[in-house]
Amino acid sequence: MNFTGSTHGPIFTTSALFAEGKKELENWYNKGYVAVDMETASTFAVARHFRMKRASILFASDNPGKGSHILLKESEKDNHRKYGESEMIRLALKITVKYGETIGR
């Protein structure tokens, strides 16, 4: 599998399913966004309302800018998802332990 590692940065959140075209993707990329998703803004808005701390760990399994979401076979998509899930769990546990250390627990 050809995974490029992790990236951090701002994401663009939209409620429009499959509405982005090449022009929008290029515009978001040029503005510095590293990903596009549909759920994070809603989750953060609810957390903010209840004054909860929040963080987001996302795994990008496709790259519409390169057309890879169309070109991947289902078995490849499954491998990407499995890898992403295990990496997100690993990272979440690492962050949780580090946070626990900072608050003295």
C-alpha positions as CSV (number, residue, x, y, z in Angstrom):
1,M,0.0,0.0,0.0
2,N,1.2,3.5,-0.8
3,F,0.3,5.7,2.2
4,T,1.9,9.0,2.6
5,G,1.8,9.3,6.4
6,S,0.0,11.9,8.4
7,T,-0.8,15.6,7.7
8,H,-2.3,18.2,10.0
9,G,-4.1,21.4,9.0
10,P,-7.5,23.0,8.4
11,I,-10.3,21.1,6.8
12,F,-13.2,22.4,4.7
13,T,-16.5,21.1,5.9
14,T,-19.5,21.1,3.6
15,S,-23.0,19.6,3.7
16,A,-23.1,19.2,-0.1
17,L,-22.6,15.5,-0.9
18,F,-20.5,15.1,-4.0
19,A,-21.0,18.8,-5.0
20,E,-17.4,19.7,-5.2
21,G,-15.9,20.1,-8.7
22,K,-12.3,20.5,-9.8
23,K,-12.6,24.3,-9.5
24,E,-13.8,24.1,-5.8
25,L,-11.1,21.5,-4.9
26,E,-8.4,23.7,-6.4
27,N,-9.8,26.8,-4.6
28,W,-9.8,25.0,-1.2
29,Y,-6.4,23.6,-1.8
30,N,-5.0,27.1,-2.7
31,K,-6.5,28.4,0.5
32,G,-4.5,25.9,2.5
33,Y,-7.2,23.3,3.4
34,V,-5.8,19.7,3.6
35,A,-9.1,17.9,3.4
36,V,-12.8,18.1,2.8
37,D,-15.4,16.4,4.9
38,M,-19.1,16.5,5.8
39,E,-19.3,15.8,9.6
40,T,-16.7,17.7,11.5
41,A,-18.3,21.1,11.6
42,S,-21.6,19.7,12.9
43,T,-19.8,17.7,15.6
44,F,-17.7,20.7,16.6
45,A,-20.7,23.0,16.7
46,V,-22.6,20.6,19.1
47,A,-19.4,20.2,21.3
48,R,-18.9,24.0,21.4
49,H,-22.6,24.5,22.4
50,F,-22.0,22.2,25.4
51,R,-18.6,23.7,26.1
52,M,-16.8,20.5,25.4
53,K,-13.2,20.1,24.3
54,R,-13.0,18.8,20.8
55,A,-10.5,17.3,18.4
56,S,-10.8,15.6,15.0
57,I,-8.9,12.7,13.6
58,L,-9.7,12.0,10.0
59,F,-8.4,9.5,7.5
60,A,-8.6,10.3,3.8
61,S,-9.2,7.2,1.8
62,D,-9.5,8.9,-1.5
63,N,-8.2,12.0,-3.3
64,P,-10.8,13.5,-5.6
65,G,-8.2,16.0,-6.9
66,K,-6.4,13.1,-8.4
67,G,-9.4,11.0,-9.2
68,S,-8.3,8.2,-6.9
69,H,-11.8,7.9,-5.4
70,I,-12.9,6.7,-8.9
71,L,-9.9,4.5,-9.7
72,L,-9.6,2.4,-6.6
73,K,-11.0,-1.1,-6.6
74,E,-13.3,-2.1,-3.8
75,S,-10.6,-4.4,-2.3
76,E,-8.2,-1.5,-2.3
77,K,-10.7,0.8,-0.6
78,D,-11.3,-1.9,2.0
79,N,-7.5,-2.1,2.7
80,H,-7.3,1.8,2.9
81,R,-10.2,1.9,5.4
82,K,-8.8,-0.9,7.6
83,Y,-5.4,0.8,7.6
84,G,-7.0,4.2,8.4
85,E,-9.1,2.8,11.2
86,S,-6.1,1.1,12.9
87,E,-4.0,4.3,12.5
88,M,-6.8,6.5,13.9
89,I,-7.2,4.2,16.9
90,R,-3.5,4.1,17.5
91,L,-3.3,7.9,17.3
92,A,-6.3,8.5,19.5
93,L,-4.9,6.2,22.2
94,K,-1.5,8.0,22.0
95,I,-3.2,11.4,22.4
96,T,-5.3,10.1,25.3
97,V,-2.2,8.9,27.2
98,K,-0.4,12.1,26.5
99,Y,-3.4,14.2,27.7
100,G,-3.6,12.0,30.8
101,E,0.0,12.7,31.5
102,T,-0.5,16.5,31.2
103,I,-3.3,16.6,33.7
104,G,-1.5,14.3,36.2
105,R,-3.6,11.1,35.9
